[in-house]
Amino acid sequence: MRKRWQQLQGTLDRIGQHLDQLERRTEKMETILLVREPATPVAADAYEGLRKQVVNAVTARLTHLAQLVQLDAALAHDADRDHIARMVSGWLEQAALARVTDTFRADQDLLFDLVEDLGGPVEVLEPAYVDLVTGRVIRPGQTRRTAGPAAPAEPPAVTPRDAGQPAVTATPAREDAQ
């Protein structure tokens, strides 16, 4: 019985390998047909998608280069910290990148690394950065629990500074968010 099971398993493994080879060959054939028949709708869609990706990559690079030039010029002219902070906040907003300091979120464990736990309220050491388009955490923040009374069960009341903020997954970056 055991020998029969091993033979069956070997046969299934070989069939799986053959199916894998067929899938790879089919993908290659589809690619070849796309290249040889660029007039087909599928090929046109593929070329259009590739064209958009190239344009987006070039645009993103030029934006990044322009930001580096702005930063270099600001530093060369001895710009103060507030000016540079406003500049960076503008770049974060343009990139739909949010600086998150809210520790009363359900996904706080995904956004922040707890570096010290003394049992008290949570303190943000470094904000988390989140892509507002995809929701992806670009850079996790750091928090610690300080010594002292336990954190309140409810989030703090909305301050006038936060009153105009839309309800989004993460708050947009602001120069005063730290």
C-alpha positions as CSV (number, residue, x, y, z in Angstrom):
1,M,0.0,0.0,0.0
2,R,2.8,2.4,0.9
3,K,4.7,1.7,-2.3
4,R,1.5,2.4,-4.3
5,W,1.1,5.7,-2.5
6,Q,4.7,6.7,-3.2
7,Q,4.2,5.8,-6.9
8,L,1.1,7.9,-7.0
9,Q,2.8,10.8,-5.3
10,G,5.7,10.6,-7.8
11,T,3.3,10.6,-10.7
12,L,1.5,13.6,-9.3
13,D,4.8,15.5,-8.9
14,R,5.7,14.8,-12.5
15,I,2.3,16.0,-13.7
16,G,2.8,19.2,-11.6
17,Q,6.2,19.8,-13.2
18,H,4.7,19.3,-16.7
19,L,1.9,21.7,-16.0
20,D,4.3,24.3,-14.7
21,Q,6.4,24.0,-17.9
22,L,3.2,24.3,-20.0
23,E,2.2,27.5,-18.1
24,R,5.6,29.1,-18.6
25,R,5.6,28.2,-22.3
26,T,2.1,29.5,-22.7
27,E,3.2,32.8,-21.1
28,K,6.2,33.0,-23.5
29,M,3.9,32.3,-26.5
30,E,1.5,35.1,-25.4
31,T,4.4,37.5,-25.1
32,I,5.8,36.5,-28.5
33,L,2.3,37.0,-30.1
34,L,2.0,40.4,-28.4
35,V,5.3,41.5,-29.9
36,R,4.7,40.0,-33.3
37,E,1.1,41.3,-33.6
38,P,1.1,44.8,-32.1
39,A,-2.2,45.6,-33.8
40,T,-4.2,43.3,-31.6
41,P,-6.2,44.9,-28.8
42,V,-4.4,43.0,-26.1
43,A,-1.0,44.2,-27.4
44,A,-2.3,47.8,-27.7
45,D,-3.4,47.6,-24.1
46,A,-0.1,46.2,-23.0
47,Y,1.9,48.9,-24.8
48,E,-0.4,51.6,-23.4
49,G,0.2,50.3,-19.9
50,L,3.9,50.2,-20.4
51,R,3.9,53.7,-21.9
52,K,2.0,55.0,-18.8
53,Q,4.5,53.4,-16.5
54,V,7.4,54.9,-18.3
55,V,5.8,58.4,-18.2
56,N,5.0,58.0,-14.5
57,A,8.5,56.9,-13.7
58,V,10.0,59.9,-15.6
59,T,7.6,62.3,-14.0
60,A,8.4,60.9,-10.5
61,R,12.1,61.2,-11.1
62,L,11.8,64.8,-12.3
63,T,9.7,65.7,-9.3
64,H,12.3,64.2,-7.0
65,L,15.1,66.0,-8.8
66,A,13.2,69.3,-8.5
67,Q,12.8,68.7,-4.8
68,L,16.5,68.0,-4.3
69,V,17.3,71.3,-6.1
70,Q,14.8,73.2,-3.9
71,L,16.4,71.7,-0.8
72,D,19.9,72.5,-2.0
73,A,19.0,76.1,-2.8
74,A,17.3,76.5,0.6
75,L,20.4,75.2,2.4
76,A,22.7,77.3,0.3
77,H,20.7,80.4,1.3
78,D,20.8,79.4,5.0
79,A,17.0,78.8,5.1
80,D,15.7,78.4,8.6
81,R,14.2,75.2,10.0
82,D,10.6,76.5,9.6
83,H,11.1,77.2,5.9
84,I,12.6,73.8,5.3
85,A,9.8,72.1,7.4
86,R,7.1,73.9,5.3
87,M,8.9,72.9,2.1
88,V,9.0,69.2,3.2
89,S,5.4,69.3,4.3
90,G,4.4,70.5,0.9
91,W,6.3,67.7,-0.7
92,L,4.6,65.1,1.5
93,E,1.2,66.5,0.6
94,Q,2.1,66.5,-3.1
95,A,3.1,62.8,-2.8
96,A,-0.1,61.9,-0.8
97,L,2.2,60.8,2.0
98,A,0.9,61.2,5.5
99,R,2.8,61.7,8.7
100,V,0.8,59.8,11.4
101,T,1.1,60.5,15.1
102,D,-2.3,59.2,16.2
103,T,-1.8,56.2,18.5
104,F,-5.6,55.7,19.0
105,R,-6.0,53.9,15.7
106,A,-7.0,50.3,15.3
107,D,-4.0,49.7,13.1
108,Q,-1.5,51.3,15.5
109,D,0.5,48.0,15.8
110,L,1.1,48.0,12.0
111,L,2.1,51.7,12.1
112,F,4.4,51.9,15.1
113,D,7.2,49.8,16.7
114,L,7.0,49.9,20.5
115,V,10.6,50.4,21.6
116,E,10.0,50.6,25.4
117,D,7.1,49.6,27.6
118,L,6.9,51.0,31.1
119,G,3.2,50.4,31.3
120,G,2.0,54.0,31.1
121,P,0.5,56.1,28.3
122,V,1.8,55.9,24.7
123,E,4.2,58.5,23.5
124,V,5.2,58.9,19.9
125,L,9.0,59.1,19.4
126,E,8.9,59.2,15.6
127,P,5.8,59.5,13.4
128,A,4.8,56.8,10.9
129,Y,4.6,57.6,7.2
130,V,1.7,56.2,5.2
131,D,1.0,56.4,1.4
132,L,-2.6,57.7,1.3
133,V,-3.1,56.2,-2.2
134,T,-2.3,52.6,-1.3
135,G,-2.5,52.7,2.5
136,R,1.0,51.1,2.6
137,V,3.3,52.0,5.5
138,I,6.3,53.6,4.0
139,R,8.2,54.0,7.3
140,P,6.9,52.7,10.6
141,G,7.0,55.1,13.5
142,Q,8.3,54.5,17.0
143,T,6.4,54.7,20.3
144,R,7.1,54.0,23.9
145,R,4.9,53.5,26.9
146,T,6.1,55.9,29.6
147,A,5.9,55.3,33.3
148,G,2.8,56.8,34.9
149,P,-0.9,56.4,34.8
150,A,-2.5,54.2,32.2
151,A,-3.6,55.8,28.9
152,P,-7.1,57.1,28.7
153,A,-9.7,54.7,27.1
154,E,-11.0,57.3,24.7
155,P,-8.9,59.3,22.2
156,P,-8.4,63.0,23.2
157,A,-10.9,65.6,22.1
158,V,-10.3,67.2,18.7
159,T,-8.2,70.3,19.1
160,P,-8.9,73.4,17.0
161,R,-5.8,72.6,15.0
162,D,-7.3,69.2,14.0
163,A,-10.9,70.5,13.5
164,G,-10.5,71.1,9.7
165,Q,-8.9,67.7,9.0
166,P,-10.8,65.3,6.8
167,A,-11.5,61.8,8.2
168,V,-8.9,59.8,6.3
169,T,-6.8,56.8,7.1
170,A,-3.9,59.0,8.1
171,T,-3.7,62.7,8.7
172,P,-1.9,64.7,6.0
173,A,1.6,65.8,6.9
174,R,1.9,69.2,8.6
175,E,5.0,71.0,9.8
176,D,3.6,71.1,13.3
177,A,2.7,67.4,13.5
178,Q,5.8,66.4,15.4
